[in-house]
Amino acid sequence: SQKIEQNSEALNIQEGKTATLTCNYTNYSPAYLQWYRQDPGRGPVFLLLIRENEKEKRKERLKVTFDTTLKQSLFHITASQPADSATYLCAPNPYNQGGKLIFGQGTELSVKP
Amino acid sequence: DTEVTQTPKHLVMGMTNKKSLKCEQHMGHRAMYWYKQKAKKPPELMFVYSYEKLSINESVPSRFSPECPNSSLLNLHLHALQPEDSALYLCASSQDRGARTEAFFGQGTRLTVV
């Protein structure tokens, strides 16, 4: 069956460092992969979308890579700030699943000053 | 306007009550979603509407009944819920269904079943 795995352990890093979050998927080939940020008690907020034919995408301090051979996406936040502390969700979804947008379990990031 | 508005923000209901959650968007999106989220878990997909028609029901119990009266509105009717149904219920919309375009989420309704 299809499976999405993100770092289950919370990630604690120092302000100014680069945070790297991992999203692995098995038993399917997503055509698109999205990353969202979620703060406690609030709805997820879209960050980036990358397509299967794209290796990398950037937006300000954010960078996403998509390796279809390894079945993995990496999400990087450079020059991290305490305000980046949140849970980050990946959503690798195949185009032909009839409209599903399904998330991994999320990784909690804590950036310490 | 890039907002998805959910009402109410909080709801406490008894197991014999009937209540409804409401979701509204004015972005012209044709796909709308209901998710359920428990503490420390990711949002779990319940229903997908595409062009006002139910396209996906993720084997949700019949005590949850979705309705899409028009392209801007999505309701979730609740009846005879159980305490384990207590959760954050999130509504989302996207221009097209699935993962091709970004989804916009509302702030959720925090539901407590007593």
gemmi code that builds the backbone of each chain (N, CA, C; Angstrom):
import gemmi

chains = {
    "A": [
        ("SER", (0.847, -1.195, 0.000), (0.000, 0.000, 0.000), (0.884, 1.247, 0.000)),
        ("GLN", (0.297, 2.358, -0.400), (1.042, 3.609, -0.465), (1.383, 4.110, 0.933)),
        ("LYS", (2.578, 4.609, 1.071), (3.031, 5.055, 2.381), (3.840, 6.343, 2.245)),
        ("ILE", (3.626, 7.267, 3.190), (4.388, 8.522, 3.238), (5.056, 8.585, 4.602)),
        ("GLU", (6.366, 8.844, 4.609), (7.081, 8.912, 5.879), (7.852, 10.211, 5.993)),
        ("GLN", (7.677, 10.886, 7.120), (8.474, 12.058, 7.433), (9.221, 11.786, 8.735)),
        ("ASN", (10.285, 12.594, 9.001), (11.032, 12.427, 10.248), (10.033, 12.394, 11.402)),
        ("SER", (9.979, 11.304, 12.126), (9.005, 11.219, 13.213), (9.456, 11.998, 14.430)),
        ("GLU", (10.770, 12.134, 14.578), (11.291, 12.874, 15.723), (11.217, 14.367, 15.427)),
        ("ALA", (10.991, 15.147, 16.468), (11.024, 16.599, 16.312), (12.450, 17.021, 15.986)),
        ("LEU", (12.553, 18.091, 15.194), (13.866, 18.598, 14.796), (14.134, 19.899, 15.534)),
        ("ASN", (15.226, 19.905, 16.305), (15.599, 21.106, 17.065), (16.886, 21.665, 16.487)),
        ("ILE", (16.855, 22.931, 16.070), (18.078, 23.529, 15.520), (18.261, 24.935, 16.081)),
        ("GLN", (19.465, 25.426, 15.897), (19.816, 26.767, 16.372), (19.468, 27.805, 15.302)),
        ("GLU", (19.041, 28.951, 15.741), (18.739, 30.060, 14.830), (19.924, 30.321, 13.908)),
        ("GLY", (19.625, 30.547, 12.648), (20.659, 30.842, 11.665), (21.144, 29.627, 10.897)),
        ("LYS", (20.886, 28.437, 11.445), (21.293, 27.205, 10.761), (20.261, 26.816, 9.707)),
        ("THR", (20.644, 25.844, 8.878), (19.719, 25.324, 7.867), (18.981, 24.106, 8.415)),
        ("ALA", (17.675, 24.129, 8.310), (16.857, 22.980, 8.702), (16.586, 22.148, 7.465)),
        ("THR", (16.742, 20.827, 7.586), (16.456, 19.926, 6.468), (15.460, 18.876, 6.924)),
        ("LEU", (14.322, 18.837, 6.257), (13.259, 17.886, 6.581), (13.122, 16.894, 5.433)),
        ("THR", (12.797, 15.659, 5.773), (12.750, 14.585, 4.789), (11.333, 14.047, 4.620)),
        ("CYS", (10.997, 13.740, 3.378), (9.715, 13.110, 3.072), (10.002, 11.942, 2.125)),
        ("ASN", (9.706, 10.737, 2.568), (9.877, 9.553, 1.738), (8.518, 8.930, 1.435)),
        ("TYR", (8.396, 8.371, 0.261), (7.141, 7.724, -0.107), (7.458, 6.375, -0.750)),
        ("THR", (6.531, 5.433, -0.613), (6.759, 4.095, -1.171), (5.497, 3.604, -1.869)),
        ("ASN", (5.721, 2.746, -2.825), (4.673, 2.035, -3.556), (3.796, 2.888, -4.453)),
        ("TYR", (4.271, 4.048, -4.823), (3.588, 4.832, -5.847), (4.521, 5.917, -6.356)),
        ("SER", (4.091, 6.582, -7.410), (4.915, 7.622, -8.039), (4.117, 8.903, -8.137)),
        ("PRO", (4.320, 9.814, -7.206), (3.560, 11.071, -7.239), (3.956, 11.950, -8.413)),
        ("ALA", (2.967, 12.549, -9.022), (3.236, 13.494, -10.097), (3.548, 14.881, -9.540)),
        ("TYR", (3.055, 15.142, -8.336), (3.233, 16.436, -7.691), (3.532, 16.203, -6.219)),
        ("LEU", (4.259, 17.107, -5.639), (4.551, 17.008, -4.212), (4.459, 18.417, -3.643)),
        ("GLN", (3.703, 18.533, -2.563), (3.517, 19.835, -1.939), (4.041, 19.816, -0.509)),
        ("TRP", (4.436, 20.968, -0.044), (4.826, 21.160, 1.360), (3.952, 22.247, 1.977)),
        ("TYR", (3.527, 21.969, 3.214), (2.692, 22.900, 3.968), (3.300, 23.116, 5.349)),
        ("ARG", (2.960, 24.254, 5.915), (3.336, 24.573, 7.288), (2.056, 24.637, 8.109)),
        ("GLN", (2.102, 24.073, 9.333), (0.939, 24.167, 10.204), (1.367, 24.598, 11.602)),
        ("ASP", (0.737, 25.660, 12.077), (0.936, 26.117, 13.445), (-0.155, 25.520, 14.327)),
        ("PRO", (0.109, 25.368, 15.633), (-0.869, 24.699, 16.521), (-2.240, 25.352, 16.449)),
        ("GLY", (-3.271, 24.519, 16.283), (-4.649, 24.999, 16.289), (-5.075, 25.754, 15.048)),
        ("ARG", (-4.226, 25.742, 14.008), (-4.557, 26.468, 12.779), (-4.504, 25.533, 11.580)),
        ("GLY", (-5.114, 25.962, 10.478), (-5.070, 25.152, 9.274), (-3.705, 25.215, 8.608)),
        ("PRO", (-3.354, 24.184, 7.826), (-2.080, 24.205, 7.093), (-2.035, 25.356, 6.094)),
        ("VAL", (-0.816, 25.842, 5.858), (-0.586, 26.908, 4.890), (0.371, 26.390, 3.824)),
        ("PHE", (-0.013, 26.543, 2.564), (0.802, 26.081, 1.446), (2.118, 26.830, 1.376)),
        ("LEU", (3.197, 26.066, 1.082), (4.514, 26.677, 0.930), (5.038, 26.533, -0.492)),
        ("LEU", (5.167, 25.292, -0.957), (5.773, 25.048, -2.267), (5.148, 23.818, -2.906)),
        ("LEU", (5.128, 23.823, -4.238), (4.718, 22.664, -5.027), (5.826, 22.363, -6.020)),
        ("ILE", (6.180, 21.085, -6.161), (7.199, 20.686, -7.129), (6.638, 19.540, -7.953)),
        ("ARG", (6.917, 19.557, -9.244), (6.420, 18.532, -10.149), (7.462, 17.444, -10.347)),
        ("GLU", (7.030, 16.302, -10.837), (7.922, 15.142, -10.948), (9.067, 15.388, -11.916)),
        ("ASN", (8.892, 16.302, -12.868), (9.966, 16.585, -13.820), (10.857, 17.743, -13.367)),
        ("GLU", (10.645, 18.220, -12.150), (11.485, 19.285, -11.585), (12.359, 18.686, -10.493)),
        ("LYS", (13.631, 19.062, -10.488), (14.539, 18.513, -9.481), (14.550, 19.375, -8.222)),
        ("GLU", (14.349, 20.674, -8.420), (14.511, 21.602, -7.307), (13.624, 22.814, -7.522)),
        ("LYS", (13.164, 23.381, -6.398), (12.383, 24.611, -6.478), (12.739, 25.477, -5.276)),
        ("ARG", (12.783, 26.784, -5.498), (13.151, 27.702, -4.409), (12.113, 28.809, -4.271)),
        ("LYS", (12.007, 29.271, -3.025), (11.155, 30.429, -2.741), (11.738, 31.092, -1.509)),
        ("GLU", (12.357, 32.220, -1.718), (13.001, 32.980, -0.632), (13.958, 32.062, 0.127)),
        ("ARG", (13.751, 31.804, 1.425), (14.685, 30.964, 2.188), (14.347, 29.469, 2.092)),
        ("LEU", (13.373, 29.123, 1.310), (12.924, 27.737, 1.206), (13.446, 27.089, -0.068)),
        ("LYS", (13.792, 25.802, 0.045), (14.199, 25.041, -1.129), (13.654, 23.624, -0.989)),
        ("VAL", (13.085, 23.130, -2.067), (12.564, 21.761, -2.092), (13.261, 21.005, -3.206)),
        ("THR", (13.642, 19.764, -2.931), (14.154, 18.878, -3.977), (13.229, 17.679, -4.086)),
        ("PHE", (13.242, 17.067, -5.271), (12.348, 15.944, -5.549), (13.154, 14.909, -6.319)),
        ("ASP", (13.457, 13.788, -5.673), (14.248, 12.740, -6.310), (13.341, 11.537, -6.535)),
        ("THR", (12.895, 11.363, -7.774), (11.940, 10.294, -8.069), (12.600, 8.926, -8.052)),
        ("THR", (13.921, 8.893, -8.158), (14.631, 7.607, -8.079), (14.699, 7.134, -6.630)),
        ("LEU", (15.061, 8.036, -5.745), (15.115, 7.712, -4.315), (13.740, 7.725, -3.671)),
        ("LYS", (12.741, 8.250, -4.374), (11.376, 8.424, -3.838), (11.438, 9.275, -2.572)),
        ("GLN", (12.030, 10.441, -2.742), (12.271, 11.294, -1.585), (12.222, 12.772, -1.970)),
        ("SER", (11.720, 13.572, -1.052), (11.788, 15.022, -1.178), (12.474, 15.568, 0.069)),
        ("LEU", (13.346, 16.541, -0.142), (13.971, 17.244, 0.975), (13.485, 18.682, 0.978)),
        ("PHE", (13.233, 19.185, 2.155), (12.743, 20.554, 2.338), (13.753, 21.280, 3.218)),
        ("HIS", (14.309, 22.361, 2.694), (15.341, 23.099, 3.418), (14.847, 24.492, 3.762)),
        ("ILE", (15.145, 24.916, 4.980), (14.933, 26.317, 5.383), (16.306, 26.861, 5.749)),
        ("THR", (16.797, 27.808, 4.979), (18.098, 28.385, 5.288), (17.930, 29.588, 6.224)),
        ("ALA", (19.012, 29.898, 6.946), (19.003, 31.020, 7.894), (17.742, 30.975, 8.756)),
        ("SER", (17.525, 29.848, 9.397), (16.276, 29.628, 10.129), (16.098, 30.637, 11.261)),
        ("GLN", (14.826, 30.899, 11.558), (14.445, 31.864, 12.593), (13.461, 31.206, 13.546)),
        ("PRO", (13.386, 31.689, 14.784), (12.391, 31.120, 15.712), (10.973, 31.125, 15.134)),
        ("ALA", (10.659, 32.100, 14.294), (9.322, 32.161, 13.685), (9.070, 31.017, 12.700)),
        ("ASP", (10.121, 30.288, 12.330), (9.955, 29.128, 11.445), (9.492, 27.898, 12.222)),
        ("SER", (9.463, 27.979, 13.530), (9.031, 26.853, 14.364), (7.577, 26.528, 14.063)),
        ("ALA", (7.327, 25.292, 13.661), (5.991, 24.846, 13.261), (6.097, 23.374, 12.894)),
        ("THR", (4.973, 22.784, 12.510), (4.976, 21.440, 11.937), (4.907, 21.568, 10.422)),
        ("TYR", (5.749, 20.806, 9.744), (5.806, 20.858, 8.286), (5.300, 19.526, 7.721)),
        ("LEU", (4.359, 19.650, 6.809), (3.681, 18.484, 6.234), (4.030, 18.366, 4.766)),
        ("CYS", (4.361, 17.153, 4.335), (4.532, 16.946, 2.900), (3.319, 16.196, 2.358)),
        ("ALA", (3.030, 16.433, 1.085), (1.880, 15.809, 0.434), (2.292, 15.372, -0.973)),
        ("PRO", (2.856, 14.143, -1.084), (3.202, 13.620, -2.412), (1.977, 12.880, -2.953)),
        ("ASN", (1.422, 13.372, -4.022), (0.179, 12.789, -4.502), (0.200, 12.530, -6.006)),
        ("PRO", (-0.221, 11.321, -6.407), (-0.284, 11.034, -7.838), (-1.435, 11.787, -8.472)),
        ("TYR", (-1.311, 12.096, -9.725), (-2.335, 12.852, -10.426), (-3.609, 12.060, -10.591)),
        ("ASN", (-3.491, 10.731, -10.675), (-4.662, 9.938, -11.049), (-5.426, 9.389, -9.844)),
        ("GLN", (-5.282, 10.013, -8.677), (-5.983, 9.514, -7.491), (-7.339, 10.197, -7.312)),
        ("GLY", (-7.821, 10.827, -8.324), (-9.179, 11.367, -8.295), (-9.381, 12.554, -7.390)),
        ("GLY", (-8.339, 13.233, -7.033), (-8.534, 14.454, -6.271), (-8.065, 14.391, -4.838)),
        ("LYS", (-7.366, 13.350, -4.460), (-6.912, 13.256, -3.080), (-5.720, 14.162, -2.831)),
        ("LEU", (-5.706, 14.788, -1.684), (-4.553, 15.532, -1.193), (-4.278, 14.949, 0.185)),
        ("ILE", (-3.258, 14.094, 0.254), (-3.012, 13.318, 1.469), (-1.640, 13.664, 2.010)),
        ("PHE", (-1.556, 13.768, 3.343), (-0.360, 14.258, 3.999), (0.435, 13.165, 4.707)),
        ("GLY", (1.750, 13.396, 4.797), (2.569, 12.626, 5.711), (2.263, 13.050, 7.134)),
        ("GLN", (2.887, 12.396, 8.106), (2.535, 12.657, 9.504), (3.102, 13.962, 10.028)),
        ("GLY", (3.987, 14.594, 9.265), (4.512, 15.899, 9.657), (5.757, 15.796, 10.514)),
        ("THR", (6.603, 16.824, 10.409), (7.782, 16.948, 11.263), (7.683, 18.267, 12.013)),
        ("GLU", (7.838, 18.184, 13.332), (7.796, 19.394, 14.163), (9.192, 20.003, 14.220)),
        ("LEU", (9.298, 21.240, 13.797), (10.572, 21.959, 13.800), (10.562, 22.993, 14.909)),
        ("SER", (11.639, 23.015, 15.686), (11.793, 24.028, 16.731), (13.122, 24.734, 16.505)),
        ("VAL", (13.072, 26.050, 16.303), (14.277, 26.844, 16.088), (14.521, 27.671, 17.349)),
        ("LYS", (15.654, 27.414, 17.977), (15.988, 28.099, 19.241), (16.830, 29.339, 18.972)),
        ("PRO", (16.562, 30.435, 19.696), (17.368, 31.658, 19.498), (18.775, 31.466, 20.054)),
    ],
    "B": [
        ("ASP", (-9.501, 38.061, -2.431), (-9.887, 37.318, -1.227), (-9.352, 35.892, -1.345)),
        ("THR", (-8.362, 35.550, -0.510), (-7.779, 34.209, -0.563), (-8.092, 33.460, 0.717)),
        ("GLU", (-9.281, 33.675, 1.223), (-9.633, 33.069, 2.501), (-10.671, 31.973, 2.361)),
        ("VAL", (-10.500, 30.975, 3.231), (-11.532, 29.976, 3.436), (-12.059, 30.207, 4.842)),
        ("THR", (-13.332, 30.462, 4.944), (-13.930, 30.819, 6.228), (-14.748, 29.658, 6.767)),
        ("GLN", (-14.457, 29.265, 7.993), (-15.196, 28.174, 8.623), (-15.941, 28.708, 9.850)),
        ("THR", (-17.160, 28.249, 9.991), (-17.945, 28.580, 11.187), (-18.674, 27.333, 11.678)),
        ("PRO", (-18.866, 27.209, 12.994), (-18.284, 28.053, 14.037), (-16.813, 27.697, 14.268)),
        ("LYS", (-16.136, 28.479, 15.065), (-14.743, 28.168, 15.405), (-14.682, 27.059, 16.454)),
        ("HIS", (-15.640, 27.052, 17.346), (-15.713, 26.029, 18.393), (-17.141, 25.514, 18.457)),
        ("LEU", (-17.278, 24.216, 18.758), (-18.600, 23.621, 18.872), (-18.540, 22.498, 19.891)),
        ("VAL", (-19.467, 22.559, 20.857), (-19.626, 21.472, 21.814), (-21.015, 20.890, 21.578)),
        ("MET", (-21.074, 19.597, 21.379), (-22.377, 18.981, 21.131), (-22.510, 17.656, 21.849)),
        ("GLY", (-23.756, 17.332, 22.197), (-24.038, 16.064, 22.831), (-24.179, 14.978, 21.790)),
        ("MET", (-24.149, 13.747, 22.232), (-24.176, 12.616, 21.314), (-25.515, 12.459, 20.600)),
        ("THR", (-26.555, 13.121, 21.109), (-27.856, 13.015, 20.446), (-28.179, 14.242, 19.598)),
        ("ASN", (-27.268, 15.214, 19.595), (-27.526, 16.457, 18.862), (-27.315, 16.304, 17.359)),
        ("LYS", (-27.891, 17.267, 16.636), (-27.589, 17.434, 15.211), (-27.039, 18.846, 15.043)),
        ("LYS", (-25.888, 18.938, 14.396), (-25.284, 20.245, 14.160), (-24.674, 20.241, 12.763)),
        ("SER", (-24.300, 21.428, 12.298), (-23.652, 21.541, 10.993), (-22.440, 22.447, 11.068)),
        ("LEU", (-21.400, 22.088, 10.333), (-20.237, 22.935, 10.137), (-20.352, 23.558, 8.753)),
        ("LYS", (-19.885, 24.829, 8.685), (-20.023, 25.544, 7.428), (-18.658, 26.013, 6.946)),
        ("CYS", (-18.485, 26.006, 5.621), (-17.244, 26.440, 4.998), (-17.585, 27.263, 3.767)),
        ("GLU", (-16.863, 28.372, 3.580), (-17.162, 29.263, 2.461), (-15.872, 29.772, 1.831)),
        ("GLN", (-15.848, 29.808, 0.512), (-14.715, 30.402, -0.205), (-15.236, 31.156, -1.410)),
        ("HIS", (-14.541, 32.251, -1.737), (-14.946, 33.078, -2.878), (-13.788, 33.260, -3.837)),
        ("MET", (-12.999, 32.208, -3.999), (-11.855, 32.261, -4.909), (-12.178, 31.614, -6.250)),
        ("GLY", (-13.405, 31.130, -6.406), (-13.777, 30.466, -7.645), (-13.215, 29.060, -7.753)),
        ("HIS", (-12.772, 28.515, -6.614), (-12.229, 27.159, -6.620), (-13.325, 26.136, -6.858)),
        ("ARG", (-12.988, 25.080, -7.617), (-14.003, 24.090, -7.955), (-13.845, 22.792, -7.168)),
        ("ALA", (-12.814, 22.704, -6.349), (-12.624, 21.538, -5.500), (-12.660, 21.980, -4.043)),
        ("MET", (-13.399, 21.243, -3.233), (-13.468, 21.543, -1.802), (-13.357, 20.249, -1.026)),
        ("TYR", (-12.750, 20.359, 0.164), (-12.372, 19.183, 0.945), (-12.789, 19.342, 2.411)),
        ("TRP", (-13.105, 18.219, 3.039), (-13.216, 18.160, 4.493), (-12.129, 17.225, 5.019)),
        ("TYR", (-11.443, 17.693, 6.084), (-10.451, 16.900, 6.779), (-10.789, 16.861, 8.263)),
        ("LYS", (-10.335, 15.791, 8.896), (-10.437, 15.648, 10.351), (-9.009, 15.558, 10.876)),
        ("GLN", (-8.721, 16.287, 11.967), (-7.377, 16.251, 12.515), (-7.423, 16.066, 14.026)),
        ("LYS", (-6.781, 14.999, 14.479), (-6.622, 14.752, 15.911), (-5.269, 15.324, 16.334)),
        ("ALA", (-5.121, 15.497, 17.644), (-3.897, 16.099, 18.180), (-2.663, 15.295, 17.772)),
        ("LYS", (-1.628, 15.994, 17.352), (-0.328, 15.416, 16.978), (-0.413, 14.482, 15.763)),
        ("LYS", (-1.477, 14.575, 14.999), (-1.642, 13.770, 13.785), (-1.821, 14.691, 12.583)),
        ("PRO", (-1.563, 14.193, 11.373), (-1.792, 15.038, 10.200), (-3.279, 15.115, 9.880)),
        ("PRO", (-3.684, 16.079, 9.078), (-5.077, 16.108, 8.613), (-5.404, 14.820, 7.850)),
        ("GLU", (-6.569, 14.273, 8.123), (-6.999, 13.026, 7.507), (-8.178, 13.332, 6.580)),
        ("LEU", (-8.014, 13.002, 5.311), (-9.038, 13.327, 4.324), (-10.333, 12.582, 4.587)),
        ("MET", (-11.454, 13.328, 4.514), (-12.773, 12.712, 4.689), (-13.533, 12.694, 3.348)),
        ("PHE", (-13.722, 13.880, 2.764), (-14.523, 14.008, 1.556), (-13.852, 14.993, 0.597)),
        ("VAL", (-14.097, 14.748, -0.715), (-13.689, 15.689, -1.746), (-14.889, 15.976, -2.625)),
        ("TYR", (-15.145, 17.254, -2.863), (-16.158, 17.676, -3.826), (-15.444, 18.314, -5.012)),
        ("SER", (-15.898, 17.944, -6.207), (-15.363, 18.541, -7.412), (-16.539, 19.015, -8.259)),
        ("TYR", (-16.551, 20.289, -8.597), (-17.668, 20.874, -9.331), (-18.998, 20.527, -8.663)),
        ("GLU", (-19.021, 20.693, -7.352), (-20.224, 20.541, -6.526), (-20.736, 19.107, -6.443)),
        ("LYS", (-19.957, 18.164, -6.919), (-20.364, 16.760, -6.823), (-19.364, 16.025, -5.929)),
        ("LEU", (-19.889, 15.122, -5.105), (-19.024, 14.338, -4.239), (-18.200, 13.386, -5.087)),
        ("SER", (-16.876, 13.519, -5.041), (-16.031, 12.652, -5.858), (-15.276, 11.629, -5.017)),
        ("ILE", (-15.049, 11.926, -3.755), (-14.347, 10.977, -2.888), (-14.984, 10.983, -1.499)),
        ("ASN", (-15.281, 9.800, -1.007), (-15.702, 9.590, 0.376), (-14.734, 8.543, 0.924)),
        ("GLU", (-13.904, 8.933, 1.874), (-12.895, 8.031, 2.395), (-13.471, 7.108, 3.469)),
        ("SER", (-14.558, 6.431, 3.094), (-15.197, 5.460, 4.017), (-15.536, 6.100, 5.355)),
        ("VAL", (-16.096, 7.291, 5.284), (-16.458, 8.026, 6.495), (-17.807, 7.515, 7.014)),
        ("PRO", (-17.961, 7.336, 8.324), (-19.250, 6.873, 8.874), (-20.392, 7.802, 8.478)),
        ("SER", (-21.573, 7.238, 8.351), (-22.726, 8.003, 7.855), (-23.205, 9.066, 8.830)),
        ("ARG", (-22.705, 9.070, 10.049), (-23.072, 10.139, 10.976), (-22.463, 11.495, 10.549)),
        ("PHE", (-21.547, 11.442, 9.584), (-21.020, 12.646, 8.942), (-21.629, 12.707, 7.545)),
        ("SER", (-22.314, 13.808, 7.234), (-22.980, 13.925, 5.955), (-22.593, 15.235, 5.289)),
        ("PRO", (-21.815, 15.188, 4.189), (-21.406, 16.425, 3.545), (-22.474, 16.921, 2.580)),
        ("GLU", (-22.385, 18.215, 2.304), (-23.317, 18.817, 1.351), (-22.633, 19.995, 0.694)),
        ("CYS", (-22.819, 20.148, -0.616), (-22.238, 21.283, -1.331), (-23.381, 22.022, -2.041)),
        ("PRO", (-24.000, 22.994, -1.385), (-25.179, 23.669, -1.958), (-24.859, 24.491, -3.214)),
        ("ASN", (-23.660, 25.062, -3.262), (-23.229, 25.788, -4.459), (-21.701, 25.806, -4.495)),
        ("SER", (-21.157, 26.455, -5.492), (-19.709, 26.362, -5.703), (-18.898, 27.063, -4.617)),
        ("SER", (-19.538, 27.863, -3.775), (-18.795, 28.593, -2.740), (-18.967, 28.009, -1.347)),
        ("LEU", (-19.925, 27.122, -1.191), (-20.283, 26.653, 0.140), (-20.112, 25.152, 0.292)),
        ("LEU", (-19.670, 24.757, 1.473), (-19.550, 23.335, 1.799), (-20.003, 23.174, 3.243)),
        ("ASN", (-20.892, 22.242, 3.458), (-21.380, 21.974, 4.804), (-21.007, 20.558, 5.226)),
        ("LEU", (-20.923, 20.371, 6.521), (-20.749, 19.023, 7.066), (-21.778, 18.858, 8.171)),
        ("HIS", (-22.776, 18.007, 7.915), (-23.852, 17.778, 8.871), (-23.448, 16.644, 9.807)),
        ("LEU", (-23.672, 16.884, 11.088), (-23.231, 15.949, 12.119), (-24.443, 15.430, 12.895)),
        ("HIS", (-24.471, 14.133, 13.111), (-25.617, 13.547, 13.810), (-25.170, 12.305, 14.564)),
        ("ALA", (-25.557, 12.231, 15.831), (-25.272, 11.050, 16.655), (-23.781, 10.751, 16.700)),
        ("LEU", (-22.999, 11.789, 16.958), (-21.547, 11.593, 17.010), (-21.121, 10.923, 18.314)),
        ("GLN", (-19.898, 10.428, 18.293), (-19.304, 9.764, 19.448), (-18.190, 10.654, 20.019)),
        ("PRO", (-17.851, 10.463, 21.274), (-16.758, 11.275, 21.849), (-15.464, 11.193, 21.051)),
        ("GLU", (-15.198, 10.050, 20.428), (-13.959, 9.911, 19.649), (-13.982, 10.729, 18.358)),
        ("ASP", (-15.126, 11.311, 18.033), (-15.208, 12.202, 16.869), (-14.725, 13.607, 17.206)),
        ("SER", (-14.444, 13.853, 18.458), (-13.909, 15.158, 18.864), (-12.574, 15.375, 18.160)),
        ("ALA", (-12.443, 16.512, 17.480), (-11.244, 16.789, 16.678), (-11.347, 18.192, 16.105)),
        ("LEU", (-10.310, 18.579, 15.389), (-10.331, 19.814, 14.599), (-10.790, 19.431, 13.191)),
        ("TYR", (-11.858, 20.053, 12.703), (-12.356, 19.766, 11.366), (-11.958, 20.919, 10.452)),
        ("LEU", (-11.227, 20.551, 9.418), (-10.675, 21.543, 8.501), (-11.354, 21.445, 7.140)),
        ("CYS", (-11.627, 22.603, 6.583), (-12.138, 22.688, 5.218), (-11.023, 23.274, 4.356)),
        ("ALA", (-10.944, 22.844, 3.119), (-9.955, 23.390, 2.200), (-10.569, 23.512, 0.814)),
        ("SER", (-9.955, 24.355, -0.005), (-10.391, 24.456, -1.399), (-9.168, 24.605, -2.286)),
        ("SER", (-9.322, 24.199, -3.540), (-8.261, 24.388, -4.514), (-8.895, 24.604, -5.882)),
        ("GLN", (-8.111, 25.213, -6.769), (-8.621, 25.541, -8.097), (-9.062, 24.272, -8.827)),
        ("ASP", (-8.276, 23.224, -8.649), (-8.577, 21.953, -9.257), (-8.355, 20.892, -8.205)),
        ("ARG", (-8.983, 19.741, -8.379), (-8.847, 18.728, -7.342), (-7.472, 18.081, -7.395)),
        ("GLY", (-7.102, 17.502, -6.257), (-5.843, 16.784, -6.191), (-4.672, 17.674, -5.887)),
        ("ALA", (-3.516, 17.233, -6.303), (-2.293, 17.882, -5.854), (-1.672, 18.785, -6.905)),
        ("ARG", (-2.405, 19.095, -7.983), (-1.810, 19.917, -9.026), (-1.711, 21.383, -8.663)),
        ("THR", (-2.592, 21.807, -7.759), (-2.589, 23.217, -7.361), (-2.651, 23.306, -5.844)),
        ("GLU", (-2.222, 24.449, -5.331), (-2.188, 24.607, -3.894), (-3.586, 24.613, -3.310)),
        ("ALA", (-3.675, 24.129, -2.090), (-4.934, 24.148, -1.367), (-4.887, 25.238, -0.300)),
        ("PHE", (-6.031, 25.872, -0.112), (-6.183, 26.887, 0.916), (-7.054, 26.290, 2.021)),
        ("PHE", (-6.576, 26.381, 3.239), (-7.294, 25.808, 4.372), (-7.935, 26.898, 5.220)),
        ("GLY", (-9.082, 26.564, 5.786), (-9.673, 27.410, 6.802), (-8.990, 27.164, 8.141)),
        ("GLN", (-9.414, 27.931, 9.143), (-8.811, 27.815, 10.467), (-9.389, 26.653, 11.272)),
        ("GLY", (-10.434, 26.053, 10.751), (-10.960, 24.867, 11.399), (-12.068, 25.139, 12.401)),
        ("THR", (-12.817, 24.088, 12.673), (-13.802, 24.089, 13.759), (-13.340, 23.073, 14.792)),
        ("ARG", (-13.151, 23.539, 16.007), (-12.753, 22.643, 17.089), (-14.021, 22.032, 17.669)),
        ("LEU", (-14.245, 20.742, 17.424), (-15.465, 20.052, 17.838), (-15.203, 19.192, 19.058)),
        ("THR", (-16.062, 19.338, 20.047), (-16.018, 18.494, 21.233), (-17.359, 17.804, 21.386)),
        ("VAL", (-17.341, 16.479, 21.435), (-18.565, 15.696, 21.608), (-18.607, 15.190, 23.045)),
        ("VAL", (-19.681, 15.531, 23.745), (-19.770, 15.160, 25.157), (-20.917, 14.163, 25.389)),
    ],
}
model = gemmi.Model(1)
for chain_id, residues in chains.items():
    chain = gemmi.Chain(chain_id)
    for i, (resn, *xyz) in enumerate(residues, 1):
        res = gemmi.Residue()
        res.name, res.seqid = resn, gemmi.SeqId(i, " ")
        for name, pos in zip(("N", "CA", "C"), xyz):
            atom = gemmi.Atom()
            atom.name, atom.element = name, gemmi.Element(name[0])
            atom.pos, atom.b_iso = gemmi.Position(*pos), 0.0
            res.add_atom(atom)
        chain.add_residue(res)
    model.add_chain(chain)
structure = gemmi.Structure()
structure.add_model(model)
structure.setup_entities()
